[in-house]
Amino acid sequence: MPLNIVLHEPEIPENTGNIGRTCVATNTRLHLIEPLGFRTDDKSVKRAGLDYWPRLDVTIYDDWADFTNRNAGANIYMATTKAYKTYADVSFSDGDYIMFGKETAGIPEELLVKSPEQCIRIPMFGEERSLNLSNSVAIILYEALRQLDFSGLKRDRGTGPLSRT
């Protein structure tokens, strides 16, 4: 069962396009919770997602209630700078959901306080506010995939001058 990336009210089309491309490359489902700061047919989304976008497994929800109704019982980790646990402190499982908030405000605090044990963060130096959303998704998603032994992803040797014979 693939992993799931959830974007709660994303605002920047290029970030969502990049995340969509990462989801296609990792066989990960993308869930978008409205309102979105763009239209999904926006050329910026498609430019960032390149030719990957038509192959993306994406579902769009009217709001948080619609998402939770349609994904009842989902194990959702929420990425936030407010968490005490890091993403490396949890054991990801097939089918888990990893949620990220909008670029300017993150996940709403009222959602975070309901499930503090499900909140995870990326460690950062000093007083930096946050990392770029698409970078944050890639960091946590690839840790989850690593924990799952990159199940279903190509693990054979590369080709070309750097591959071993």
Phi, psi and chi 1 to 4 in degrees:
 res  aa     phi    psi   chi1   chi2   chi3   chi4
   1 MET       -  127.6 -178.8 -178.9  -62.2      -
   2 PRO   -68.6  159.3    3.7   -0.9      -      -
   3 LEU   -74.9  167.3  -69.7  167.1      -      -
   4 ASN  -132.2  131.7  -62.3  -86.3      -      -
   5 ILE  -107.1  131.5  -65.6  -63.1      -      -
   6 VAL  -117.9  127.2 -179.6      -      -      -
   7 LEU  -111.1  114.2  -58.1 -177.8      -      -
   8 HIS   -89.0  105.9 -171.5  -84.7      -      -
   9 GLU    56.5   52.4  -58.5  179.5    5.6      -
  10 PRO   -62.8  149.6   26.7  -35.1      -      -
  11 GLU  -114.2  -26.9  -60.5  167.0  -49.4      -
  12 ILE  -108.1  114.8  -58.6  173.9      -      -
  13 PRO   -60.1  -36.5   18.1  -27.3      -      -
  14 GLU   -63.9  -38.2  -66.9   84.1   -1.3      -
  15 ASN   -61.9  -47.1  -79.1  -24.2      -      -
  16 THR   -64.2  -37.9  -59.4      -      -      -
  17 GLY   -61.8  -45.5      -      -      -      -
  18 ASN   -62.8  -42.3  -72.0  -25.6      -      -
  19 ILE   -64.7  -40.9  -68.0  164.2      -      -
  20 GLY   -59.1  -42.7      -      -      -      -
  21 ARG   -62.3  -43.3 -177.2  176.5  179.3  176.1
  22 THR   -62.3  -40.4  -60.9      -      -      -
  23 CYS   -63.2  -42.9  -73.4      -      -      -
  24 VAL   -62.4  -44.0  170.1      -      -      -
  25 ALA   -67.6  -17.2      -      -      -      -
  26 THR  -117.9    7.9   58.1      -      -      -
  27 ASN    55.2   46.3 -168.7   36.2      -      -
  28 THR  -110.2  140.0  -58.9      -      -      -
  29 ARG   -82.1  144.5  -68.1 -174.7  179.8  121.9
  30 LEU  -113.5  132.7  179.6   60.9      -      -
  31 HIS  -121.3  125.9  -55.0  -98.3      -      -
  32 LEU  -114.1  124.2  -57.7  176.1      -      -
  33 ILE  -103.5  121.2  -59.5  173.4      -      -
  34 GLU   -73.8  159.1  -66.8 -174.4  -36.1      -
  35 PRO   -78.4  144.8   27.4  -31.9      -      -
  36 LEU   -96.8  151.1  -50.1  179.1      -      -
  37 GLY   -84.9   16.6      -      -      -      -
  38 PHE  -165.7  171.0   51.4   87.7      -      -
  39 ARG   -98.0  144.3  -67.8 -173.1    1.5 -131.6
  40 THR   -68.7  -13.5   55.4      -      -      -
  41 ASP   -94.7    7.6   62.7   -7.3      -      -
  42 ASP   -57.6  136.1 -174.5  -54.6      -      -
  43 LYS   -64.3  -26.1   65.0 -179.2  177.7 -179.8
  44 SER   -66.2  -39.0  -61.5      -      -      -
  45 VAL   -64.1  -48.1  173.6      -      -      -
  46 LYS   -68.6  -35.3  -67.5 -169.7  175.7 -174.4
  47 ARG   -64.2  -44.1 -173.8 -179.8  -46.7  119.1
  48 ALA   -68.7  -34.8      -      -      -      -
  49 GLY   -84.7   -6.6      -      -      -      -
  50 LEU    49.2 -142.7  -64.6  172.0      -      -
  51 ASP   -81.3    5.6   57.3  -23.8      -      -
  52 TYR   -77.4  -30.5  -67.5   76.4      -      -
  53 TRP   -53.8  -42.4 -164.6 -103.4      -      -
  54 PRO   -63.7  -20.3  -22.4   32.1      -      -
  55 ARG   -95.2    2.7  -62.7 -167.6  -44.9  -88.2
  56 LEU   -75.7  132.4  177.5   61.7      -      -
  57 ASP   -87.7   97.5 -178.2   -6.1      -      -
  58 VAL  -127.7  139.6   61.4      -      -      -
  59 THR  -126.6  136.5  -55.3      -      -      -
  60 ILE  -112.0  135.7  -59.1  173.6      -      -
  61 TYR  -116.7  148.4  -57.3   87.9      -      -
  62 ASP   -65.0  -36.6  -67.0  -26.1      -      -
  63 ASP  -169.8 -176.9   52.9   28.5      -      -
  64 TRP   -60.2  -40.8  175.8 -112.6      -      -
  65 ALA   -62.0  -42.2      -      -      -      -
  66 ASP   -61.7  -44.1 -177.0   29.1      -      -
  67 PHE   -60.8  -49.6  172.6   79.8      -      -
  68 THR   -67.5  -34.7   56.1      -      -      -
  69 ASN   -64.6  -40.3  -71.8  -23.2      -      -
  70 ARG   -84.6   -9.1  -67.6  166.9   59.9 -174.1
  71 ASN  -131.4   43.6  -64.6  -76.3      -      -
  72 ALA   -56.8  135.7      -      -      -      -
  73 GLY    81.7    3.2      -      -      -      -
  74 ALA   -65.4  141.4      -      -      -      -
  75 ASN   -88.1  107.6 -174.7   40.1      -      -
  76 ILE  -113.0  120.7  -55.2  168.6      -      -
  77 TYR   -95.0  137.1  -70.4  102.5      -      -
  78 MET  -113.2  117.1  -66.4  178.3  -88.0      -
  79 ALA   -81.6  122.8      -      -      -      -
  80 THR  -153.9  147.5  174.1      -      -      -
  81 THR   -72.2   -9.9   57.7      -      -      -
  82 LYS   -88.5   -5.7  -61.1  172.8  175.2  114.0
  83 ALA   -77.1  154.2      -      -      -      -
  84 TYR   -93.4  -24.0   61.3   89.4      -      -
  85 LYS   -89.8  146.2  -80.2 -165.6  -62.4 -166.6
  86 THR   -93.5  166.1   73.5      -      -      -
  87 TYR   -62.3  -22.3   66.2   91.6      -      -
  88 ALA   -81.7   -8.4      -      -      -      -
  89 ASP   -86.5   -4.7  -66.8  -29.8      -      -
  90 VAL  -113.9  158.1  -60.6      -      -      -
  91 SER  -106.9  109.5  -64.6      -      -      -
  92 PHE   -77.8  149.8  -67.1   98.3      -      -
  93 SER  -126.2  157.5  -61.4      -      -      -
  94 ASP   -51.3  137.1  -76.7  -25.9      -      -
  95 GLY    84.7   -3.3      -      -      -      -
  96 ASP   -61.6  156.4  -80.3   -9.0      -      -
  97 TYR  -111.6  134.8  -69.9   69.3      -      -
  98 ILE  -121.2  115.9  -51.8  166.7      -      -
  99 MET  -105.6  142.4 -175.6  165.7   83.3      -
 100 PHE  -129.8  146.6  -61.3   81.7      -      -
 101 GLY   -93.9  179.2      -      -      -      -
 102 LYS   -65.2  153.7   64.3  172.2  121.6 -177.4
 103 GLU   -58.5  -36.6  -69.8   88.4  -18.5      -
 104 THR   -88.3  -16.4   58.1      -      -      -
 105 ALA  -139.4  -11.1      -      -      -      -
 106 GLY    75.2 -162.8      -      -      -      -
 107 ILE   -78.0  137.3  -63.1  169.8      -      -
 108 PRO   -55.9  136.1  -24.6   33.6      -      -
 109 GLU   -57.2  -34.3 -170.3  134.4   -9.1      -
 110 GLU   -63.4  -25.1   61.0  -92.2   15.8      -
 111 LEU   -79.9  -38.5  -60.3 -179.9      -      -
 112 LEU   -64.2  -44.1  -60.0  174.1      -      -
 113 VAL   -69.3  -19.5  -62.3      -      -      -
 114 LYS   -74.0  -23.6  -71.2  179.9 -177.3  175.7
 115 SER  -141.8   61.4  -57.8      -      -      -
 116 PRO   -60.9  -29.1   19.2  -28.9      -      -
 117 GLU   -69.5  -18.4  -73.9  -61.2  -47.3      -
 118 GLN   -95.5    1.5  -65.4  -60.7  107.9      -
 119 CYS   -89.2  133.4  -65.5      -      -      -
 120 ILE  -134.2  156.5   56.6  175.6      -      -
 121 ARG  -136.8  164.8   66.2 -179.8  171.4   81.1
 122 ILE  -101.7  121.8  -61.6  171.0      -      -
 123 PRO   -63.1  141.9  -16.8   27.4      -      -
 124 MET  -139.2  156.4  -67.5 -179.6  -71.7      -
 125 PHE   -80.8  142.4  178.8   76.9      -      -
 126 GLY    63.1 -142.8      -      -      -      -
 127 GLU  -104.5   23.2  -60.3  -59.8  -43.4      -
 128 GLU   -62.9  140.5  -59.7  -51.2  -41.9      -
 129 ARG   -71.2  -51.6  -92.3 -170.2  -24.4  -88.8
 130 SER  -170.1  171.7   63.9      -      -      -
 131 LEU   -99.3  167.2  -63.4  171.8      -      -
 132 ASN   -59.4  142.1  172.0  -86.9      -      -
 133 LEU   -57.9  -47.3 -179.7   60.5      -      -
 134 SER   -66.5  -33.4   61.5      -      -      -
 135 ASN   -66.8  -42.2  -68.8  -22.2      -      -
 136 SER   -61.8  -43.4  -63.1      -      -      -
 137 VAL   -59.3  -47.3  168.6      -      -      -
 138 ALA   -61.8  -42.8      -      -      -      -
 139 ILE   -59.5  -52.0  -71.3  166.6      -      -
 140 ILE   -73.5  -40.4  -63.2  175.7      -      -
 141 LEU   -60.0  -44.7  175.8   57.8      -      -
 142 TYR   -70.4  -27.2  -92.4   89.9      -      -
 143 GLU   -67.8  -43.0  169.8   59.0   16.7      -
 144 ALA   -61.6  -43.2      -      -      -      -
 145 LEU   -64.3  -39.0  -68.9  165.3      -      -
 146 ARG   -61.8  -45.1 -176.1 -162.4   65.3   77.9
 147 GLN   -61.2  -29.5  -71.9 -176.8   17.5      -
 148 LEU   -93.0   17.9  -61.8  170.8      -      -
 149 ASP    58.1   33.7 -161.8   32.4      -      -
 150 PHE    51.1   38.8  -61.1  104.3      -      -
 151 SER   -51.6  127.0  178.5      -      -      -
 152 GLY    82.4   -6.7      -      -      -      -
 153 LEU   -97.5  154.9  -58.9 -176.0      -      -
 154 LYS   -60.7  126.9  -88.5  175.2  107.4  171.2
 155 ARG  -125.9    5.8  -65.4 -156.2   41.4  149.1
 156 ASP   -74.2  171.5   58.3  -11.4      -      -
 157 ARG   -66.8  150.9  -75.7 -175.8 -108.5  165.3
 158 GLY   -71.9  178.5      -      -      -      -
 159 THR  -120.3  159.1   58.4      -      -      -
 160 GLY   105.1 -166.2      -      -      -      -
 161 PRO   -67.0  -17.7   23.5  -31.4      -      -
 162 LEU   -97.7   -5.3  -60.6  178.7      -      -
 163 SER   -80.7  152.6   58.8      -      -      -
 164 ARG   -88.3  148.8  -66.1 -176.9 -178.3  174.1
 165 THR   -99.3      -   54.2      -      -      -
